[in-house]
Every structure is written in C-alpha cells, then in structure tokens.
Amino acid sequence: MVSSMFIKVTCLVVACLILGIPLANAGELCDKVRMAFIPTCFPYLRNGGPSVPIPCCNALKDINEEIPDTDQRIEACKCMQFVITITPGAELPDRAIALPTNCGIDFPFEISPWVECDRAVKMG
C-alpha cells in the first residue's frame, strides 16, 4: 500500500511541474520552508484538531528564525503562499491564517493564499 505522505509529495511535485515551477529550480530557502511546513502542518491544516500540533509550531518558529531580513521574508511568504494554494482543503486558508496566532508566534506575514507578499511582510 502506498503511504499517504508519498501521495502528498507526488501531488506537490506534479503540481509544481504543471505550474512550471520545478522543485529543482526552487530557492534553497523555499526548499527549507517546504520541508519544515508540509510534513508538520499540513495534516492539521487539512483535518483540523483540538490544537495546532507542537511540531507544526516548532516548524513555524524555525522558519521565522531563517528569515531575518525583508527579502527572505518575501521569498518565504511567496513559497508558503504557493504551497497552500496548490493544496486542496476547504478549511485550509482559515487554519493557515490562524497558525502563527495559535502557536503564539509573531510571524512576519499572514500565511494566506491571498496575501500580497511584496506589501504584507513586516520589514526585517
């Protein structure tokens, strides 16, 4: 039986290829963001739960530490925006937007498919 994580990763790769954004050409920072965010936060974003899992909050804290300057924040914002845009789930946007608050993190941008990253990031 194929694992659900394999299916999720395969869907992400196919979506990137279809949209003309191959994973191989993605920036190093975006790779770090995806690898931290997808496995730890997406199960919660898709399925919900009583609270945000600790590994997801830790991933957001790690991402926050990796993006001290404005250009890095914009890149991370665009990366997260792309990732959540291609992920199906009716409750995904509302849960994604609430992640930093629910984790008690002062995140430099809203995690949303609609955020304008070039304007919305807090200057670093």
Backbone as CSV, one residue per row, in Angstrom:
resi,resn,N_x,N_y,N_z,CA_x,CA_y,CA_z,C_x,C_y,C_z
1,MET,0.837,-1.176,0.000,0.000,0.000,0.000,0.889,1.248,0.000
2,VAL,0.529,2.216,-0.798,1.297,3.445,-0.910,0.982,4.341,0.294
3,SER,2.026,4.885,0.887,1.819,5.730,2.059,1.181,7.053,1.655
4,SER,0.436,7.636,2.584,-0.227,8.908,2.299,0.784,10.034,2.093
5,MET,1.943,9.988,2.781,2.965,11.017,2.601,3.519,10.956,1.178
6,PHE,3.724,9.748,0.645,4.218,9.602,-0.719,3.226,10.210,-1.701
7,ILE,1.947,9.971,-1.474,0.914,10.521,-2.344,0.922,12.043,-2.278
8,LYS,1.052,12.597,-1.068,1.079,14.051,-0.904,2.278,14.676,-1.609
9,VAL,3.443,14.080,-1.440,4.655,14.606,-2.074,4.536,14.495,-3.589
10,THR,3.994,13.381,-4.062,3.809,13.197,-5.501,2.872,14.258,-6.066
11,CYS,1.795,14.538,-5.359,0.861,15.582,-5.805,1.539,16.944,-5.857
12,LEU,2.362,17.251,-4.873,3.083,18.525,-4.847,4.033,18.626,-6.037
13,VAL,4.768,17.571,-6.317,5.708,17.576,-7.439,4.964,17.755,-8.750
14,VAL,3.867,17.026,-8.939,3.086,17.139,-10.171,2.536,18.554,-10.316
15,ALA,2.027,19.111,-9.244,1.503,20.481,-9.304,2.600,21.475,-9.680
16,CYS,3.789,21.297,-9.118,4.908,22.189,-9.463,5.273,22.070,-10.931
17,LEU,5.288,20.858,-11.442,5.613,20.661,-12.851,4.556,21.272,-13.753
18,ILE,3.308,21.090,-13.391,2.216,21.649,-14.188,2.277,23.171,-14.202
19,LEU,2.576,23.755,-13.071,2.607,25.214,-12.967,3.927,25.816,-13.433
20,GLY,4.850,24.986,-13.884,6.106,25.492,-14.406,7.067,25.956,-13.337
21,ILE,6.937,25.440,-12.131,7.837,25.806,-11.049,8.467,24.529,-10.512
22,PRO,9.436,23.990,-11.229,10.039,22.736,-10.791,10.728,22.871,-9.449
23,LEU,10.635,21.814,-8.657,11.283,21.817,-7.357,12.783,22.021,-7.479
24,ALA,13.382,21.525,-8.540,14.823,21.648,-8.712,15.257,23.099,-8.865
25,ASN,14.367,23.963,-9.351,14.719,25.360,-9.559,14.321,26.258,-8.393
26,ALA,13.671,25.696,-7.409,13.249,26.495,-6.261,14.460,26.905,-5.446
27,GLY,14.352,28.041,-4.782,15.449,28.526,-3.963,15.669,27.658,-2.747
28,GLU,16.874,27.752,-2.206,17.220,26.970,-1.023,16.307,27.303,0.151
29,LEU,15.991,28.575,0.327,15.112,28.968,1.417,13.728,28.349,1.244
30,CYS,13.217,28.375,0.029,11.894,27.794,-0.217,11.912,26.289,0.051
31,ASP,12.986,25.633,-0.305,13.106,24.201,-0.004,13.021,23.964,1.501
32,LYS,13.724,24.778,2.270,13.702,24.646,3.737,12.292,24.889,4.273
33,VAL,11.639,25.910,3.737,10.284,26.233,4.186,9.346,25.067,3.900
34,ARG,9.390,24.567,2.673,8.514,23.443,2.303,8.777,22.224,3.167
35,MET,10.047,21.889,3.348,10.389,20.683,4.103,10.017,20.799,5.579
36,ALA,9.994,22.003,6.110,9.586,22.196,7.505,8.064,22.266,7.622
37,PHE,7.420,22.947,6.695,5.999,23.265,6.797,5.084,22.117,6.376
38,ILE,5.370,21.488,5.261,4.444,20.487,4.712,4.246,19.291,5.650
39,PRO,5.297,18.586,6.053,5.042,17.383,6.860,4.511,17.668,8.261
40,THR,4.809,18.827,8.810,4.403,19.086,10.194,3.063,19.797,10.307
41,CYS,2.706,20.608,9.321,1.497,21.435,9.442,0.330,20.987,8.569
42,PHE,0.606,20.344,7.454,-0.486,20.030,6.533,-1.514,19.049,7.076
43,PRO,-1.125,18.045,7.855,-2.187,17.191,8.416,-3.187,18.003,9.248
44,TYR,-2.681,18.945,10.028,-3.578,19.813,10.815,-4.390,20.724,9.898
45,LEU,-3.758,21.308,8.892,-4.463,22.225,8.001,-5.585,21.518,7.262
46,ARG,-5.363,20.282,6.886,-6.393,19.527,6.164,-7.475,18.981,7.082
47,ASN,-7.066,18.457,8.231,-8.004,17.702,9.065,-8.422,18.406,10.338
48,GLY,-7.746,19.474,10.707,-8.071,20.174,11.938,-7.637,19.386,13.161
49,GLY,-8.182,19.741,14.281,-7.851,19.094,15.534,-8.078,20.062,16.667
50,PRO,-7.913,19.583,17.888,-8.166,20.452,19.036,-7.168,21.602,19.158
51,SER,-5.951,21.394,18.688,-4.938,22.454,18.727,-3.887,22.174,17.662
52,VAL,-3.098,23.192,17.369,-2.020,23.030,16.389,-0.966,22.103,16.999
53,PRO,-0.528,21.086,16.260,0.497,20.182,16.796,1.804,20.926,17.102
54,ILE,2.457,20.528,18.164,3.719,21.156,18.579,4.761,21.132,17.460
55,PRO,4.921,20.021,16.705,5.906,20.046,15.611,5.612,21.124,14.561
56,CYS,4.344,21.415,14.320,3.989,22.476,13.370,4.419,23.830,13.920
57,CYS,4.118,24.097,15.187,4.536,25.359,15.802,6.054,25.486,15.810
58,ASN,6.744,24.387,16.100,8.214,24.413,16.081,8.733,24.703,14.680
59,ALA,8.077,24.157,13.660,8.489,24.422,12.274,8.314,25.903,11.945
60,LEU,7.200,26.485,12.371,6.991,27.919,12.125,8.037,28.759,12.845
61,LYS,8.387,28.372,14.060,9.437,29.094,14.797,10.767,28.994,14.057
62,ASP,11.081,27.796,13.555,12.325,27.597,12.804,12.331,28.431,11.528
63,ILE,11.212,28.430,10.813,11.112,29.229,9.589,11.310,30.706,9.930
64,ASN,10.669,31.157,10.989,10.776,32.557,11.411,12.226,32.944,11.682
65,GLU,12.990,32.038,12.275,14.404,32.312,12.556,15.253,32.332,11.288
66,GLU,14.810,31.645,10.244,15.556,31.569,8.981,15.338,32.793,8.095
67,ILE,14.387,33.664,8.447,14.027,34.778,7.563,14.139,36.129,8.288
68,PRO,15.368,36.510,8.668,15.536,37.756,9.422,15.397,39.031,8.587
69,ASP,15.640,38.959,7.281,15.566,40.203,6.500,14.365,40.197,5.557
70,THR,14.038,41.359,5.054,12.824,41.552,4.272,12.796,40.695,3.017
71,ASP,13.889,40.613,2.272,13.905,39.814,1.045,13.638,38.342,1.337
72,GLN,14.222,37.829,2.409,13.980,36.435,2.782,12.531,36.227,3.200
73,ARG,11.959,37.200,3.865,10.558,37.096,4.289,9.631,37.073,3.081
74,ILE,9.922,37.904,2.106,9.107,37.923,0.888,9.214,36.586,0.173
75,GLU,10.429,36.057,0.050,10.620,34.760,-0.601,9.869,33.657,0.149
76,ALA,9.979,33.643,1.470,9.290,32.628,2.272,7.776,32.781,2.152
77,CYS,7.297,34.009,2.145,5.867,34.277,2.001,5.349,33.718,0.679
78,LYS,6.055,34.012,-0.401,5.634,33.527,-1.716,5.675,32.007,-1.784
79,CYS,6.670,31.423,-1.164,6.785,29.970,-1.146,5.606,29.353,-0.388
80,MET,5.325,29.860,0.807,4.216,29.318,1.596,2.883,29.561,0.901
81,GLN,2.759,30.709,0.274,1.538,31.028,-0.463,1.320,30.015,-1.589
82,PHE,2.364,29.718,-2.329,2.262,28.746,-3.408,1.874,27.375,-2.861
83,VAL,2.543,26.956,-1.811,2.294,25.634,-1.252,0.851,25.499,-0.768
84,ILE,0.342,26.487,-0.064,-1.033,26.346,0.418,-2.058,26.549,-0.695
85,THR,-1.687,27.253,-1.758,-2.601,27.442,-2.881,-2.842,26.137,-3.625
86,ILE,-1.825,25.313,-3.764,-1.978,24.076,-4.527,-2.481,22.915,-3.684
87,THR,-2.720,23.149,-2.409,-3.166,22.088,-1.520,-4.663,22.177,-1.327
88,PRO,-5.371,21.122,-1.711,-6.821,21.159,-1.548,-7.219,21.072,-0.077
89,GLY,-8.343,21.655,0.244,-8.873,21.573,1.601,-9.729,22.776,1.902
90,ALA,-10.991,22.560,2.170,-11.930,23.655,2.363,-11.554,24.544,3.544
91,GLU,-10.996,23.977,4.589,-10.676,24.751,5.782,-9.232,25.259,5.785
92,LEU,-8.473,24.905,4.771,-7.051,25.233,4.742,-6.760,26.722,4.934
93,PRO,-7.365,27.645,4.187,-6.987,29.058,4.362,-7.235,29.583,5.771
94,ASP,-8.382,29.302,6.352,-8.671,29.811,7.694,-7.699,29.259,8.722
95,ARG,-7.397,27.992,8.635,-6.459,27.388,9.582,-5.048,27.919,9.359
96,ALA,-4.668,28.103,8.088,-3.323,28.608,7.795,-3.139,30.019,8.334
97,ILE,-4.135,30.870,8.137,-4.057,32.249,8.612,-3.895,32.288,10.130
98,ALA,-4.565,31.377,10.820,-4.549,31.378,12.284,-3.325,30.691,12.891
99,LEU,-2.515,30.010,12.087,-1.384,29.247,12.639,-0.470,30.075,13.549
100,PRO,0.083,31.194,13.088,1.008,31.930,13.966,0.379,32.334,15.298
101,THR,-0.849,32.836,15.252,-1.526,33.235,16.487,-1.730,32.038,17.400
102,ASN,-2.187,30.928,16.817,-2.445,29.723,17.615,-1.169,29.111,18.173
103,CYS,-0.046,29.411,17.545,1.250,28.924,18.034,1.944,29.944,18.938
104,GLY,1.362,31.135,19.062,1.971,32.170,19.888,3.221,32.770,19.271
105,ILE,3.239,32.873,17.948,4.412,33.373,17.223,4.066,34.696,16.555
106,ASP,4.976,35.670,16.653,4.845,36.921,15.919,5.482,36.696,14.555
107,PHE,4.694,36.173,13.624,5.199,35.816,12.298,5.198,37.059,11.418
108,PRO,6.161,37.190,10.503,6.303,38.435,9.737,5.321,38.616,8.590
109,PHE,4.433,37.648,8.357,3.424,37.801,7.310,2.279,36.841,7.580
110,GLU,1.143,37.135,6.966,-0.024,36.266,7.078,0.176,35.065,6.159
111,ILE,-0.075,33.892,6.667,0.018,32.681,5.848,-1.337,32.509,5.173
112,SER,-1.402,32.951,3.929,-2.682,33.006,3.225,-2.456,32.902,1.725
113,PRO,-3.404,32.291,1.022,-3.287,32.254,-0.436,-3.542,33.619,-1.076
114,TRP,-4.068,34.574,-0.309,-4.436,35.875,-0.873,-3.500,37.007,-0.476
115,VAL,-2.542,36.753,0.369,-1.665,37.817,0.842,-0.791,38.344,-0.298
116,GLU,-0.571,39.646,-0.318,0.341,40.255,-1.294,1.705,40.340,-0.621
117,CYS,2.528,39.362,-0.871,3.791,39.218,-0.128,4.699,40.438,-0.219
118,ASP,4.747,41.079,-1.371,5.638,42.232,-1.531,5.211,43.413,-0.657
119,ARG,3.952,43.449,-0.262,3.446,44.554,0.556,3.203,44.160,2.009
120,ALA,2.935,42.876,2.248,2.406,42.471,3.553,3.460,42.067,4.576
121,VAL,4.687,41.812,4.148,5.667,41.336,5.125,6.119,42.471,6.031
122,LYS,6.361,42.119,7.288,6.925,43.070,8.232,8.403,43.225,7.882
123,MET,8.883,44.435,7.827,10.277,44.688,7.473,11.215,44.062,8.493
124,GLY,12.298,43.501,7.962,13.268,42.848,8.846,14.520,43.661,9.008
